[in-house]
């Protein structure tokens, strides 16, 4: 839509009325070159969980583990297929599969079409269902009567086309706050760690938060219990100072090893009107800051700490899957 007013404190229109990547615009050639200077050892870390973890539906009742199935070829399962059955002269054996995959079950990126809000952008007194930069539900992010969905705008492919490669900065929340009881991390808590560890965060950096939940997921071996839902630190999305810092820091994206970066399922304040996930609304809807969830940061965090470092080159493109509102990702950190 052609909006007249934008949400207070938002970046709508800052990169044009058709912008679909938000603060990824802050990662340009200079930021990528700066990130490359963080490569000293040439050592790499895979920052993805196995995509069949966490396992079950404890963390999200509506998302399910991936399921692999064989392709059907020549009217049979094309898996350990012996081509001699088709041509006796051939020795080839072949396998081919397809996957039923919930794009946000495991290590993932949220696209900017993942979370929107009701907002009166045309200033007529009526709130409309909108997403980042004023793109409209139903018109731009569609779902047909046949339940065929497609994000005509803000799909994850926009993130992939731009490329997600820049400087990552890791903050170790696990060493500070442990796993139990869960800590709601506020602005002052975060600044305490940043100042003590002499962490420098610059425009365009990708903020990574290690809480330790990834290690608990690994240790559960695909059979997690409900304790995961109340373990390890989460950001306090209702802390206005913290949200303001996300704005003024000019970070381009945030990733963590927990399920939503902020607390999910918390009781809403009395007489509350607005969002259930204020950090999601602030980042995805207002600022255009992509969110990465359920990343595997444990090994990287430990290496960085033992080497007195907190910055690295991060390469984390999503799948170039047109129309999707989220994507699995296999991020790579290079130190």
C-alpha positions in Angstrom: 0.0 0.0 0.0 1.1 3.6 -0.3 1.3 4.5 3.4 0.9 8.0 4.8 2.4 7.5 8.2 4.7 4.8 9.5 5.1 3.2 12.9 7.0 5.4 15.4 10.7 4.6 15.3 10.4 2.5 12.2 12.7 2.4 9.2 9.8 2.2 6.7 10.8 4.0 3.5 14.4 4.6 4.6 15.6 2.4 1.6 12.7 3.1 -0.7 9.0 2.2 -0.7 9.7 -1.2 -2.3 12.5 -2.2 0.1 12.1 -5.8 1.2 15.4 -6.5 3.2 15.3 -3.9 5.9 18.5 -3.4 7.8 20.4 -5.9 5.7 20.9 -2.8 3.6 23.5 -1.9 6.1 25.7 -4.8 5.0 27.5 -3.6 1.9 30.9 -4.2 0.4 32.7 -2.3 3.2 31.0 -4.4 5.9 31.9 -7.6 4.1 35.6 -6.5 3.8 35.6 -5.6 7.5 34.2 -9.1 8.3 37.0 -10.7 6.3 39.6 -9.1 8.5 38.2 -11.2 11.4 39.6 -14.3 9.6 42.9 -15.1 11.4 43.0 -18.8 11.9 40.9 -19.9 8.9 39.0 -22.2 11.2 35.2 -22.7 10.5 32.3 -23.6 12.7 28.9 -25.0 11.6 26.2 -23.0 13.4 23.3 -25.3 12.6 21.7 -27.9 14.7 20.9 -31.2 12.9 17.6 -30.2 11.2 15.7 -33.1 12.9 16.4 -31.4 16.3 15.0 -30.4 18.8 12.9 -33.4 18.2 9.2 -33.9 18.9 6.9 -30.8 19.4 7.9 -29.6 22.9 9.1 -26.2 21.7 6.4 -25.7 19.1 3.2 -27.8 18.9 2.6 -26.7 15.2 6.0 -27.5 13.8 7.2 -31.1 13.1 10.5 -32.7 12.3 11.5 -33.2 8.7 10.5 -36.5 7.0 12.6 -38.0 4.2 10.8 -40.1 1.5 12.1 -41.8 -1.7 11.4 -40.4 -5.1 9.2 -42.7 -7.2 10.8 -43.6 -10.6 9.9 -46.4 -13.0 6.9 -47.0 -10.7 9.1 -48.0 -7.8 11.1 -46.6 -5.0 14.1 -44.8 -6.4 16.3 -45.7 -3.4 19.0 -48.3 -3.6 17.6 -48.7 -7.0 19.5 -51.2 -9.2 19.4 -50.0 -12.8 19.9 -53.6 -14.0 16.2 -53.9 -13.5 15.7 -51.5 -16.3 18.8 -52.5 -18.4 20.7 -55.7 -17.5 23.9 -54.2 -18.9 24.0 -51.5 -16.2 25.7 -51.8 -12.8 24.5 -48.4 -11.4 22.7 -48.1 -8.0 21.0 -44.8 -7.3 19.0 -43.1 -4.5 17.0 -39.9 -4.7 14.7 -38.5 -2.0 12.4 -35.6 -1.1 11.7 -33.9 2.2 8.6 -32.6 4.0 10.1 -29.8 5.9 8.7 -27.2 8.3 10.9 -24.2 7.4 11.1 -22.9 11.0 11.4 -26.2 13.0 15.1 -26.1 13.6 17.9 -23.6 12.8 16.3 -20.9 10.8 15.8 -17.3 9.7 12.6 -15.4 10.0 11.7 -13.4 6.9 10.1 -10.0 7.3 6.8 -11.6 6.3 6.9 -13.8 9.4 5.4 -11.3 11.7 3.3 -8.2 11.1 0.9 -6.0 13.0 -2.4 -4.1 12.8 -1.5 -0.5 12.0 -3.3 2.5 10.6 -0.8 3.4 7.9 -3.2 5.4 5.7 -4.3 7.5 8.7 -8.1 6.9 8.2 -8.7 5.7 11.8 -8.8 2.0 10.8 -6.0 -0.4 11.5 -5.0 -2.7 8.6 -3.0 -6.0 8.8 0.4 -5.0 7.5 4.0 -6.1 7.5 7.4 -4.3 7.3 7.4 -1.3 5.0 3.6 -1.3 4.6 3.2 -4.5 2.6 -0.3 -5.9 3.0 -1.7 -9.1 4.3 -3.8 -11.0 1.7 -2.6 -8.7 -1.1 1.2 -9.1 -0.8 1.3 -12.1 1.6 -1.3 -14.5 0.2 -3.1 -17.7 1.1 -5.6 -19.1 -1.4 -8.8 -21.0 -0.8 -6.8 -24.2 -1.6 -4.4 -23.2 1.3 -1.6 -22.4 -1.1 0.4 -19.6 0.5 3.0 -17.3 -1.0 4.7 -14.1 0.1 4.7 -11.9 -3.0 6.7 -9.4 -1.0 9.2 -9.9 1.9 9.8 -13.6 1.0 12.9 -15.2 2.3 14.4 -15.2 -1.3 15.0 -11.5 -0.9 17.4 -12.2 1.9 19.1 -14.9 -0.1 19.6 -12.7 -3.2 21.1 -9.9 -1.1 23.4 -12.4 0.6 23.9 -12.8 4.3 27.6 -12.4 4.9 29.2 -10.0 7.3 30.7 -9.6 10.7 29.1 -11.6 13.5 29.5 -10.5 17.2 28.8 -13.0 19.9 27.7 -12.2 23.4 28.0 -15.1 25.9 24.8 -15.0 28.0 25.3 -18.6 29.2 28.5 -18.0 31.2 26.8 -15.0 32.9 23.4 -16.3 33.6 23.5 -20.1 33.3 20.6 -22.4 32.4 18.3 -22.3 35.5 16.5 -20.2 36.6 15.7 -18.5 33.3 17.1 -15.0 33.2 15.1 -12.2 31.5 18.0 -10.1 30.0 17.4 -6.4 30.1 19.3 -3.5 28.7 21.5 -3.0 31.8 22.4 -6.7 31.9 23.5 -6.7 28.2 25.5 -3.5 28.6 27.2 -4.9 31.7 28.6 -7.8 29.6 29.4 -5.6 26.6 31.4 -3.2 28.7 33.2 -5.8 30.8 34.2 -7.9 27.8 35.1 -4.8 25.8 32.8 -5.8 22.9 32.5 -3.4 20.0 29.3 -3.5 17.9 29.2 -1.4 14.8 26.6 -0.6 12.1 25.7 -3.6 10.0 27.0 -6.2 12.5 25.0 -9.4 13.1 24.4 -9.9 16.8 24.6 -13.5 18.0 23.5 -14.5 21.5 24.6 -17.8 23.1 22.3 -18.9 26.0 23.2 -22.7 26.2 19.9 -23.9 25.0 21.6 -25.5 21.9 23.6 -27.7 24.2 20.5 -28.8 26.1 18.8 -29.7 22.8 21.8 -31.7 21.6 22.0 -33.5 25.0 18.3 -34.5 24.8 19.1 -36.5 21.7 15.7 -35.8 20.0 13.6 -36.4 23.1 13.4 -33.1 24.9 11.2 -32.5 27.9 9.2 -29.4 28.8 12.0 -28.0 30.9 13.5 -26.6 27.6 10.7 -24.1 27.5 11.8 -22.5 30.7 15.6 -22.9 30.4 18.4 -20.4 29.5 18.4 -16.7 29.1 16.0 -14.8 26.8 15.9 -11.1 26.0 13.2 -9.0 27.8 11.2 -7.8 24.8 9.2 -5.5 27.1 12.3 -3.5 28.1 12.0 -0.3 26.1 15.7 0.6 26.8 16.7 -2.7 25.2 14.5 -2.1 22.2 15.8 1.4 21.8 19.4 0.0 21.9 18.5 -2.4 19.0 17.4 0.7 17.1 20.4 2.9 17.8 23.0 0.2 17.5 22.2 -0.3 13.8 22.7 -4.0 14.0 21.5 -5.7 10.9 20.1 -8.9 12.3 19.9 -10.9 15.6 20.4 -14.7 16.0 20.3 -16.9 19.1 20.3 -20.6 20.0 16.9 -20.3 21.7 13.5 -20.5 20.2 12.5 -16.8 19.8 15.3 -14.6 21.2 12.7 -13.2 23.5 10.4 -15.0 26.0 7.5 -16.9 24.4 4.3 -17.7 26.2 4.7 -15.2 29.0 1.6 -13.8 30.8 0.6 -10.5 29.3 0.4 -7.4 31.6 -3.0 -6.5 33.0 -5.2 -4.6 30.4 -2.5 -5.1 27.8 -3.2 -4.0 24.2 -0.7 -4.7 21.5 1.7 -7.4 20.7 2.5 -10.7 22.4 6.1 -10.6 21.1 7.3 -7.1 21.4 10.9 -7.8 20.2 9.5 -9.5 17.1 7.2 -6.6 16.4 10.1 -4.1 16.9 12.6 -6.0 14.8 10.5 -7.6 12.0 7.7 -5.2 11.6 9.2 -1.8 12.5 13.0 -2.0 11.8 13.4 -4.7 9.2 15.8 -6.7 11.4 15.8 -10.4 10.5 15.8 -12.9 13.4 17.6 -16.2 13.5 16.5 -18.8 16.0 17.7 -22.2 17.3 21.3 -21.7 16.0 24.1 -23.9 17.3 26.5 -21.5 18.9 28.1 -23.5 21.7 31.3 -24.6 20.1 31.9 -21.2 18.5 31.3 -19.4 21.9 33.7 -21.6 23.7 36.4 -21.1 21.1 36.0 -17.4 21.1 36.1 -17.2 24.9 39.3 -19.3 25.0 40.9 -17.0 22.4 39.7 -13.7 24.0 37.7 -12.9 20.9 34.0 -12.1 20.2 33.9 -11.2 16.4 34.1 -13.4 13.4 33.0 -13.6 9.7 29.5 -15.0 9.4 28.1 -16.5 6.2 24.4 -17.4 6.6 22.2 -17.3 3.5 18.7 -18.8 3.7 17.3 -21.1 1.0 16.4 -19.1 -2.1 12.8 -20.4 -1.8 10.5 -17.9 -3.4 7.5 -16.9 -1.3 8.5 -18.5 1.9 8.2 -16.6 5.2 11.1 -18.5 6.8 14.0 -20.8 6.0 16.3 -23.4 7.4 19.9 -22.2 7.4 23.4 -23.7 7.8 25.4 -20.7 9.0 29.2 -20.8 8.9 31.4 -18.8 11.3 35.0 -18.3 10.1 37.6 -17.2 12.6 
